[in-house]
Each structure stands twice: as C-alpha cells, then as structure tokens.
Amino acid sequence: MALADNSNRPAPVLITGAAGALGLYFCSAWASNGLAGGRIVPLVRDGRQQKGTLATTGRYLAPVEHVDLADPAQTEALIARFRPSVIIHCAALANVDRCEDDRDKAFRDNVEGTRSIVDALHRQAPDCHLIHISTDQVYRDGGGCRGEIGPVNVYGWTKLWSEDIARQHKVTTVLRLNYVGRGTSARPGLVNWLVDSLRAEKPVTLFQDVLFNPCHGALVPRVVERMVMARTTGIFNLGAHGDGLSKADFLLAVAQKLCLPTQTLQMGRLSDLSLKAPRPLDMRMDVSATETVLGEALPSLLETVEDLVAEWQEEEKHNAG
Ligand SMILES: NC(=O)c1ccc[n+]([C@@H]2O[C@H](COP(=O)([O-])OP(=O)(O)OC[C@H]3O[C@@H](n4cnc5c(N)ncnc54)[C@H](OP(=O)(O)O)[C@@H]3O)[C@@H](O)[C@H]2O)c1
C-alpha cells in the first residue's frame, strides 16, 4: 500500500461524490476505522455542505475537501497533497434525464472528471487502487446477463467512456452496479418516495415491464473493501443474487412489508410515461463473477427488500426521536 509520508501511516482513501447517495454509504461504513488503516477523506464539489463537515443525515461528521473533479488543476493539486492509496470514484451526473437534457454537463462530470483523476494519478500516485463506480446502464437492453454493451441513453454512454478512461490507470476495478437505498434530500430513495406518495394517497404507477436486480447501497462498501484488500482488478457487475424482479413486484414487496395503503397503486408500463431519456427495460446483470471473487453468493433481491425496509424504519425512528 502507498505511504502518504515517511511516518509509516497508510495513505488516505479518497471518496469522490461523498455527499451523494452512494458516497454516504462509503463514508458511514469507514468513518470510524478507515479502510486498511487509511483514514477516509470525503470529497464534495462545492461549499454547499456545512463548512468542513459532511453532515447530510446527521449520521456522519468528518472534515471534507472541496474539489470540482472536472477541473484538472484542482484535481491534481488535491491528489498530489494526499497521495491516496485508494480512490473510490462515485462522483457522476447520475440523473438519467438530466444527462439527456444537458449533454455537456454529463460529459463534463462523467467523462472529464474521470480523465482528471486518471491523469493526476499517473503523475502523483501511480500505485493507487482506483475503484470506478459504473452502472448497469452501459449494457444494451437485456444485455447485462450476457455482457453485451450498448447504452441506450447519454448517461450510459458517458459512463461507458468514463470506464475506458478509468481502465487506462494500471490498478483499476470497475464496478457496474445497480443499488437501492435511502437517497439524499436532493434525490430521495425509492422507499421514501413510495411511503410519502402512498400515505398522501397520491396515484403511484408501478412498472411491470422493467426488470432489475439491485443490491442495497450498504453492501457496496463491504464488497469494495474485500476487493481493495485483495487488490482485485477488472470489470465486475454488482447487484442482487438471482433472477431479478420487475420494479412493480419489488415495490409491492416493500409496500406489503411496511403495511402501506395500496389503494392508489396501479400497474403500468414504462412506455406510459414520456420520459426525456430512453431506458432499457431489462437491466438485470449476471453477478456470478463477483460472487466467484468473493467466494460467496451475494444477497438475494428479497434480502435487499428486507434491508431497505429495515433502513427506512430505523430512519423513521431516528427522525421521530
Ligand atoms: N443512482 C443510481 O441508481 C445508480 C445506479 C447505478 C450506478 N450509479 C453510479 O453510482 C455513483 C454514485 O451515484 P449516486 O447515486 O450517489 O448519485 P448522486 O447522489 O447524484 O451523487 C453523485 C455526486 O457526485 C458529485 N459530482 C458530480 N460531478 C462532480 C464533479 N465534477 N466534481 C465533484 N463532485 C461531483 C455530485 O455533486 P453535485 O451535487 O455538486 O452535483 C453528487 O454529490 C455514480 O457513479 C453513478 O453513476 C448510480
């Protein structure tokens, strides 16, 4: 592992997009003990976060660093300062419709941001392990179980290009994932949206024609930790074990577990909505290569539902108390 200085302390672990929904899972998981002895340094784009802290949900406080990753000079200065042993690269424009609407921003955040990191690592920390978080949307519709690439929207293309750049670094793991979780105030998670809508008796349409196999967000740092410790490189899919479910069945399972009123639920199809960006209908991925590397099966989608519900209940208790 790279050393930050000559004090024999392991070099820090940088987490990009740390205030985003996935970044927060990494921060919470490693806040106390760091990763492999290295303390974590959460990176956020700008000063909208409370100065010097990352306190998005009150769960986690830590000094943060500000950087716009699409600015190569800022990124290089930061990487030169920390000489990280590991970078978890979560930062991206992950909103599919926004990417379609503003292609320049999608290119800037997803492609140029990754380019800045890789160029800076080349000069400042060539042995750093880069964990590049990618998406199931790099696959063509139905291709995630056969490894067939073919994005259907701008988001997917920019993420695919960013993977190619990330792989120019010599120690890179690309994780193509789909995850569910609590979300952020800017982008509430699926359960929050479902609960708020059904409790307010708003009509909710569930898509029967969209298939997926997401894992829970809290699983991602656990898998990444194993890959970092083993210095595993390559491209891996990360989602739930098994055949997946339709989004409708998945959310129905959540609604039933939480005993939510379901009279305003209706079944529908993705094509009933006129969304800005095209989307694949079958987003399921084969996760067996990841299971082989880990030496165990990943949690099933029903376990993912249970984790999601438990997380939401804990959050509600926390907010009530
Ligand atoms: N959300 C999903 O369902 C999903 C599914 C599969 C894969 N992924 C991947 O998972 C990763 C994390 O996504 P997420 O769900 O956590 O999204 P998110 O909540 O939108 O977080 C992304 C974070 O990245 C930051 N960021 C973007 N461009 C930046 C830049 N140039 N410099 C510094 N920070 C920048 C954003 O900051 P600002 O707030 O300033 O923009 C935001 O805080 C992404 O790589 C995404 O492609 C997400």
PDBQT file of the ligand as one rigid body, heavy atoms in Angstrom, charges set to zero:
ROOT
HETATM    1  N1  LIG A 401     -28.358   6.331  -8.526  1.00  0.00    +0.000 N 
HETATM    2  C1  LIG A 401     -28.405   5.110  -9.057  1.00  0.00    +0.000 C 
HETATM    3  O1  LIG A 401     -29.444   4.459  -9.094  1.00  0.00    +0.000 OA
HETATM    4  C2  LIG A 401     -27.143   4.493  -9.619  1.00  0.00    +0.000 A 
HETATM    5  C3  LIG A 401     -27.248   3.238 -10.176  1.00  0.00    +0.000 A 
HETATM    6  C4  LIG A 401     -26.113   2.647 -10.688  1.00  0.00    +0.000 A 
HETATM    7  C5  LIG A 401     -24.893   3.297 -10.614  1.00  0.00    +0.000 A 
HETATM    8  N2  LIG A 401     -24.810   4.545 -10.082  1.00  0.00    +0.000 N 
HETATM    9  C6  LIG A 401     -23.495   5.199 -10.026  1.00  0.00    +0.000 C 
HETATM   10  O2  LIG A 401     -23.175   5.350  -8.651  1.00  0.00    +0.000 OA
HETATM   11  C7  LIG A 401     -22.358   6.519  -8.476  1.00  0.00    +0.000 C 
HETATM   12  C8  LIG A 401     -22.930   7.364  -7.347  1.00  0.00    +0.000 C 
HETATM   13  O3  LIG A 401     -24.220   7.831  -7.721  1.00  0.00    +0.000 OA
HETATM   14  P1  LIG A 401     -25.238   8.390  -6.649  1.00  0.00    +0.000 P 
HETATM   15  O4  LIG A 401     -26.456   7.593  -6.755  1.00  0.00    +0.000 OA
HETATM   16  O5  LIG A 401     -24.550   8.547  -5.332  1.00  0.00    +0.000 OA
HETATM   17  O6  LIG A 401     -25.520   9.823  -7.304  1.00  0.00    +0.000 OA
HETATM   18  P2  LIG A 401     -25.718  11.223  -6.567  1.00  0.00    +0.000 P 
HETATM   19  O7  LIG A 401     -26.467  11.046  -5.290  1.00  0.00    +0.000 OA
HETATM   20  O8  LIG A 401     -26.260  12.156  -7.592  1.00  0.00    +0.000 OA
HETATM   21  O9  LIG A 401     -24.227  11.646  -6.182  1.00  0.00    +0.000 OA
HETATM   22  C9  LIG A 401     -23.264  11.996  -7.146  1.00  0.00    +0.000 C 
HETATM   23  C10 LIG A 401     -22.341  13.017  -6.519  1.00  0.00    +0.000 C 
HETATM   24  O10 LIG A 401     -21.267  13.289  -7.427  1.00  0.00    +0.000 OA
HETATM   25  C11 LIG A 401     -20.965  14.669  -7.317  1.00  0.00    +0.000 C 
HETATM   26  N3  LIG A 401     -20.272  15.156  -8.519  1.00  0.00    +0.000 N 
HETATM   27  C12 LIG A 401     -20.714  15.079  -9.789  1.00  0.00    +0.000 A 
HETATM   28  N4  LIG A 401     -19.836  15.685 -10.610  1.00  0.00    +0.000 NA
HETATM   29  C13 LIG A 401     -18.824  16.157  -9.823  1.00  0.00    +0.000 A 
HETATM   30  C14 LIG A 401     -17.621  16.882 -10.086  1.00  0.00    +0.000 A 
HETATM   31  N5  LIG A 401     -17.300  17.297 -11.331  1.00  0.00    +0.000 N 
HETATM   32  N6  LIG A 401     -16.805  17.176  -9.055  1.00  0.00    +0.000 NA
HETATM   33  C15 LIG A 401     -17.127  16.800  -7.799  1.00  0.00    +0.000 A 
HETATM   34  N7  LIG A 401     -18.260  16.130  -7.463  1.00  0.00    +0.000 NA
HETATM   35  C16 LIG A 401     -19.094  15.812  -8.482  1.00  0.00    +0.000 A 
HETATM   36  C17 LIG A 401     -22.318  15.326  -7.169  1.00  0.00    +0.000 C 
HETATM   37  O11 LIG A 401     -22.157  16.623  -6.661  1.00  0.00    +0.000 OA
HETATM   38  P3  LIG A 401     -23.206  17.810  -7.031  1.00  0.00    +0.000 P 
HETATM   39  O12 LIG A 401     -24.341  17.626  -6.060  1.00  0.00    +0.000 OA
HETATM   40  O13 LIG A 401     -22.408  19.029  -6.796  1.00  0.00    +0.000 OA
HETATM   41  O14 LIG A 401     -23.606  17.613  -8.454  1.00  0.00    +0.000 OA
HETATM   42  C18 LIG A 401     -23.036  14.364  -6.226  1.00  0.00    +0.000 C 
HETATM   43  O15 LIG A 401     -22.828  14.709  -4.872  1.00  0.00    +0.000 OA
HETATM   44  C19 LIG A 401     -22.315   7.208  -9.841  1.00  0.00    +0.000 C 
HETATM   45  O16 LIG A 401     -21.103   6.894 -10.456  1.00  0.00    +0.000 OA
HETATM   46  C20 LIG A 401     -23.466   6.602 -10.605  1.00  0.00    +0.000 C 
HETATM   47  O17 LIG A 401     -23.210   6.615 -11.992  1.00  0.00    +0.000 OA
HETATM   48  C21 LIG A 401     -25.906   5.139  -9.560  1.00  0.00    +0.000 A 
ENDROOT
TORSDOF 0
